[in-house]
Structure formats: structure tokens, C-alpha cells
Amino acid sequence: MGDFEKSGQRLIALCLLGFLLFNYPVLALFNLPQTVFGIPVLYAYIFCAWALLIGAMAWVVEKRR
């Protein structure tokens, strides 16, 4: 299996992880009335999960080179 196929499979796995992270049951866990540094917990979770996915995708794509 070449590097191209491995990176494609990893990107598909990251896409599925993104679907899981932004699905209702997981989002409901973070829908709390508290704040983190003045930001609602749900918004902080969405931003951090989004940034983590972008970083992981960049790592997978750049690792191929």
C-alpha cells in the first residue's frame, strides 16, 4: 500500500471523526451554562475540535511529502 492510499484512508478517518465530534450526542455533552475564559463551553469545544481536525488534516497531508 502506497503513501497516497494511506493518507487517503487517514483523511477519511478524520472526516468520520469530524462527523462524530460534531454530532448531536457529543455536542449535547458540552451544552453547559458554564464558560471557559468568558466563552461558553459549547463554543470553546466547537472551536477546539475544529482547530484539532484542521491541524490533523494538515499533518496527514504534509506527512506525505
N, CA, C and O atoms as a GROMACS GRO file, in nm:
protein
  260
    1MET      N    1   0.085  -0.117   0.000
    1MET     CA    2   0.000   0.000   0.000
    1MET      C    3   0.090   0.124   0.000
    1MET      O    4   0.180   0.136   0.083
    2GLY      N    5   0.066   0.214  -0.093
    2GLY     CA    6   0.148   0.333  -0.105
    2GLY      C    7   0.110   0.441  -0.006
    2GLY      O    8   0.010   0.432   0.066
    3ASP      N    9   0.193   0.544  -0.006
    3ASP     CA   10   0.167   0.657   0.084
    3ASP      C   11   0.038   0.729   0.048
    3ASP      O   12  -0.033   0.781   0.135
    4PHE      N   13   0.007   0.732  -0.083
    4PHE     CA   14  -0.114   0.801  -0.127
    4PHE      C   15  -0.238   0.733  -0.071
    4PHE      O   16  -0.331   0.801  -0.028
    5GLU      N   17  -0.242   0.601  -0.073
    5GLU     CA   18  -0.358   0.528  -0.021
    5GLU      C   19  -0.369   0.543   0.130
    5GLU      O   20  -0.479   0.556   0.184
    6LYS      N   21  -0.254   0.540   0.199
    6LYS     CA   22  -0.256   0.556   0.345
    6LYS      C   23  -0.308   0.693   0.384
    6LYS      O   24  -0.390   0.705   0.476
    7SER      N   25  -0.260   0.796   0.316
    7SER     CA   26  -0.306   0.931   0.352
    7SER      C   27  -0.454   0.948   0.318
    7SER      O   28  -0.526   1.017   0.391
    8GLY      N   29  -0.500   0.886   0.211
    8GLY     CA   30  -0.642   0.892   0.178
    8GLY      C   31  -0.727   0.825   0.284
    8GLY      O   32  -0.832   0.876   0.322
    9GLN      N   33  -0.682   0.712   0.332
    9GLN     CA   34  -0.755   0.642   0.438
    9GLN      C   35  -0.754   0.723   0.567
    9GLN      O   36  -0.853   0.727   0.640
   10ARG      N   37  -0.642   0.786   0.596
   10ARG     CA   38  -0.635   0.869   0.717
   10ARG      C   39  -0.727   0.990   0.707
   10ARG      O   40  -0.788   1.029   0.806
   11LEU      N   41  -0.736   1.049   0.589
   11LEU     CA   42  -0.826   1.163   0.571
   11LEU      C   43  -0.972   1.121   0.584
   11LEU      O   44  -1.054   1.195   0.639
   12ILE      N   45  -1.006   1.003   0.534
   12ILE     CA   46  -1.141   0.952   0.551
   12ILE      C   47  -1.171   0.928   0.698
   12ILE      O   48  -1.280   0.958   0.746
   13ALA      N   49  -1.073   0.873   0.771
   13ALA     CA   50  -1.092   0.850   0.914
   13ALA      C   51  -1.109   0.983   0.988
   13ALA      O   52  -1.190   0.992   1.080
   14LEU      N   53  -1.034   1.085   0.949
   14LEU     CA   54  -1.051   1.216   1.012
   14LEU      C   55  -1.187   1.277   0.980
   14LEU      O   56  -1.246   1.345   1.064
   15CYS      N   57  -1.237   1.253   0.860
   15CYS     CA   58  -1.371   1.301   0.824
   15CYS      C   59  -1.477   1.233   0.912
   15CYS      O   60  -1.569   1.298   0.961
   16LEU      N   61  -1.462   1.104   0.930
   16LEU     CA   62  -1.557   1.032   1.018
   16LEU      C   63  -1.545   1.081   1.162
   16LEU      O   64  -1.645   1.092   1.233
   17LEU      N   65  -1.422   1.109   1.207
   17LEU     CA   66  -1.404   1.164   1.341
   17LEU      C   67  -1.472   1.300   1.352
   17LEU      O   68  -1.532   1.331   1.455
   18GLY      N   69  -1.463   1.380   1.247
   18GLY     CA   70  -1.531   1.510   1.247
   18GLY      C   71  -1.681   1.495   1.256
   18GLY      O   72  -1.747   1.569   1.329
   19PHE      N   73  -1.737   1.398   1.182
   19PHE     CA   74  -1.880   1.372   1.192
   19PHE      C   75  -1.918   1.332   1.334
   19PHE      O   76  -2.022   1.374   1.384
   20LEU      N   77  -1.835   1.253   1.396
   20LEU     CA   78  -1.862   1.210   1.533
   20LEU      C   79  -1.853   1.327   1.631
   20LEU      O   80  -1.939   1.342   1.718
   21LEU      N   81  -1.749   1.409   1.617
   21LEU     CA   82  -1.729   1.520   1.710
   21LEU      C   83  -1.838   1.625   1.700
   21LEU      O   84  -1.871   1.690   1.800
   22PHE      N   85  -1.895   1.644   1.582
   22PHE     CA   86  -1.996   1.748   1.563
   22PHE      C   87  -2.137   1.691   1.554
   22PHE      O   88  -2.227   1.757   1.504
   23ASN      N   89  -2.156   1.570   1.602
   23ASN     CA   90  -2.287   1.506   1.604
   23ASN      C   91  -2.361   1.545   1.732
   23ASN      O   92  -2.298   1.587   1.830
   24TYR      N   93  -2.492   1.531   1.732
   24TYR     CA   94  -2.574   1.578   1.844
   24TYR      C   95  -2.534   1.521   1.982
   24TYR      O   96  -2.518   1.599   2.075
   25PRO      N   97  -2.520   1.391   1.999
   25PRO     CA   98  -2.494   1.344   2.137
   25PRO      C   99  -2.366   1.401   2.197
   25PRO      O  100  -2.362   1.428   2.317
   26VAL      N  101  -2.263   1.418   2.116
   26VAL     CA  102  -2.138   1.473   2.169
   26VAL      C  103  -2.153   1.622   2.196
   26VAL      O  104  -2.105   1.672   2.298
   27LEU      N  105  -2.219   1.694   2.108
   27LEU     CA  106  -2.240   1.837   2.130
   27LEU      C  107  -2.327   1.861   2.254
   27LEU      O  108  -2.308   1.960   2.325
   28ALA      N  109  -2.420   1.772   2.281
   28ALA     CA  110  -2.506   1.788   2.398
   28ALA      C  111  -2.426   1.776   2.527
   28ALA      O  112  -2.464   1.834   2.629
   29LEU      N  113  -2.316   1.702   2.525
   29LEU     CA  114  -2.232   1.691   2.645
   29LEU      C  115  -2.170   1.824   2.684
   29LEU      O  116  -2.144   1.849   2.802
   30PHE      N  117  -2.145   1.910   2.585
   30PHE     CA  118  -2.078   2.037   2.610
   30PHE      C  119  -2.174   2.155   2.615
   30PHE      O  120  -2.130   2.269   2.628
   31ASN      N  121  -2.302   2.131   2.605
   31ASN     CA  122  -2.401   2.238   2.613
   31ASN      C  123  -2.430   2.268   2.760
   31ASN      O  124  -2.532   2.227   2.815
   32LEU      N  125  -2.338   2.339   2.822
   32LEU     CA  126  -2.345   2.369   2.965
   32LEU      C  127  -2.355   2.520   2.986
   32LEU      O  128  -2.313   2.597   2.899
   33PRO      N  129  -2.409   2.563   3.099
   33PRO     CA  130  -2.419   2.707   3.124
   33PRO      C  131  -2.287   2.770   3.170
   33PRO      O  132  -2.283   2.892   3.190
   34GLN      N  133  -2.180   2.694   3.188
   34GLN     CA  134  -2.052   2.749   3.231
   34GLN      C  135  -1.978   2.814   3.115
   34GLN      O  136  -2.015   2.799   2.998
   35THR      N  137  -1.871   2.886   3.151
   35THR     CA  138  -1.787   2.948   3.050
   35THR      C  139  -1.641   2.909   3.073
   35THR      O  140  -1.601   2.872   3.183
   36VAL      N  141  -1.563   2.918   2.966
   36VAL     CA  142  -1.419   2.896   2.972
   36VAL      C  143  -1.354   3.025   2.924
   36VAL      O  144  -1.364   3.059   2.806
   37PHE      N  145  -1.290   3.097   3.014
   37PHE     CA  146  -1.230   3.227   2.983
   37PHE      C  147  -1.333   3.322   2.923
   37PHE      O  148  -1.300   3.400   2.833
   38GLY      N  149  -1.455   3.316   2.971
   38GLY     CA  150  -1.562   3.403   2.924
   38GLY      C  151  -1.633   3.356   2.799
   38GLY      O  152  -1.724   3.423   2.750
   39ILE      N  153  -1.595   3.242   2.746
   39ILE     CA  154  -1.656   3.186   2.625
   39ILE      C  155  -1.742   3.067   2.667
   39ILE      O  156  -1.697   2.984   2.745
   40PRO      N  157  -1.865   3.057   2.617
   40PRO     CA  158  -1.946   2.940   2.652
   40PRO      C  159  -1.875   2.809   2.615
   40PRO      O  160  -1.803   2.801   2.516
   41VAL      N  161  -1.896   2.706   2.698
   41VAL     CA  162  -1.826   2.579   2.682
   41VAL      C  163  -1.853   2.519   2.544
   41VAL      O  164  -1.761   2.465   2.482
   42LEU      N  165  -1.974   2.526   2.496
   42LEU     CA  166  -2.007   2.469   2.365
   42LEU      C  167  -1.927   2.536   2.254
   42LEU      O  168  -1.873   2.467   2.167
   43TYR      N  169  -1.918   2.667   2.256
   43TYR     CA  170  -1.842   2.738   2.153
   43TYR      C  171  -1.694   2.706   2.162
   43TYR      O  172  -1.628   2.690   2.059
   44ALA      N  173  -1.641   2.698   2.283
   44ALA     CA  174  -1.500   2.663   2.301
   44ALA      C  175  -1.473   2.522   2.248
   44ALA      O  176  -1.371   2.498   2.184
   45TYR      N  177  -1.564   2.428   2.275
   45TYR     CA  178  -1.548   2.292   2.226
   45TYR      C  179  -1.550   2.288   2.074
   45TYR      O  180  -1.465   2.224   2.012
   46ILE      N  181  -1.645   2.357   2.013
   46ILE     CA  182  -1.656   2.357   1.867
   46ILE      C  183  -1.529   2.414   1.805
   46ILE      O  184  -1.477   2.359   1.708
   47PHE      N  185  -1.480   2.525   1.859
   47PHE     CA  186  -1.359   2.586   1.804
   47PHE      C  187  -1.238   2.495   1.820
   47PHE      O  188  -1.160   2.479   1.727
   48CYS      N  189  -1.222   2.435   1.938
   48CYS     CA  190  -1.106   2.347   1.962
   48CYS      C  191  -1.112   2.220   1.878
   48CYS      O  192  -1.010   2.177   1.825
   49ALA      N  193  -1.229   2.161   1.864
   49ALA     CA  194  -1.243   2.041   1.782
   49ALA      C  195  -1.217   2.074   1.635
   49ALA      O  196  -1.153   1.996   1.564
   50TRP      N  197  -1.265   2.188   1.590
   50TRP     CA  198  -1.244   2.232   1.453
   50TRP      C  199  -1.095   2.255   1.427
   50TRP      O  200  -1.042   2.211   1.325
   51ALA      N  201  -1.027   2.324   1.519
   51ALA     CA  202  -0.884   2.350   1.504
   51ALA      C  203  -0.804   2.220   1.508
   51ALA      O  204  -0.707   2.205   1.433
   52LEU      N  205  -0.843   2.126   1.594
   52LEU     CA  206  -0.776   1.998   1.602
   52LEU      C  207  -0.789   1.920   1.471
   52LEU      O  208  -0.692   1.860   1.424
   53LEU      N  209  -0.907   1.920   1.412
   53LEU     CA  210  -0.928   1.850   1.285
   53LEU      C  211  -0.847   1.913   1.172
   53LEU      O  212  -0.789   1.841   1.091
   54ILE      N  213  -0.842   2.045   1.167
   54ILE     CA  214  -0.764   2.112   1.063
   54ILE      C  215  -0.616   2.081   1.081
   54ILE      O  216  -0.546   2.054   0.984
   55GLY      N  217  -0.568   2.085   1.204
   55GLY     CA  218  -0.428   2.052   1.230
   55GLY      C  219  -0.396   1.909   1.194
   55GLY      O  220  -0.290   1.882   1.137
   56ALA      N  221  -0.483   1.816   1.226
   56ALA     CA  222  -0.460   1.676   1.194
   56ALA      C  223  -0.462   1.654   1.043
   56ALA      O  224  -0.381   1.576   0.992
   57MET      N  225  -0.553   1.721   0.972
   57MET     CA  226  -0.556   1.707   0.826
   57MET      C  227  -0.430   1.765   0.763
   57MET      O  228  -0.376   1.706   0.669
   58ALA      N  229  -0.383   1.877   0.813
   58ALA     CA  230  -0.260   1.935   0.762
   58ALA      C  231  -0.142   1.843   0.787
   58ALA      O  232  -0.055   1.828   0.701
   59TRP      N  233  -0.138   1.781   0.903
   59TRP     CA  234  -0.029   1.688   0.936
   59TRP      C  235  -0.030   1.568   0.843
   59TRP      O  236   0.075   1.524   0.796
   60VAL      N  237  -0.149   1.514   0.815
   60VAL     CA  238  -0.160   1.397   0.727
   60VAL      C  239  -0.116   1.433   0.586
   60VAL      O  240  -0.042   1.357   0.522
   61VAL      N  241  -0.160   1.548   0.537
   61VAL     CA  242  -0.126   1.588   0.400
   61VAL      C  243   0.023   1.621   0.388
   61VAL      O  244   0.086   1.582   0.290
   62GLU      N  245   0.079   1.691   0.485
   62GLU     CA  246   0.220   1.727   0.479
   62GLU      C  247   0.312   1.610   0.505
   62GLU      O  248   0.426   1.610   0.458
   63LYS      N  249   0.267   1.512   0.579
   63LYS     CA  250   0.349   1.395   0.607
   63LYS      C  251   0.379   1.316   0.481
   63LYS      O  252   0.480   1.247   0.473
   64ARG      N  253   0.292   1.326   0.384
   64ARG     CA  254   0.306   1.253   0.258
   64ARG      C  255   0.425   1.304   0.178
   64ARG      O  256   0.486   1.227   0.104
   65ARG      N  257   0.459   1.430   0.190
   65ARG     CA  258   0.565   1.490   0.108
   65ARG      C  259   0.700   1.451   0.152
   65ARG      O  260   0.798   1.495   0.092
   0.00000   0.00000   0.00000
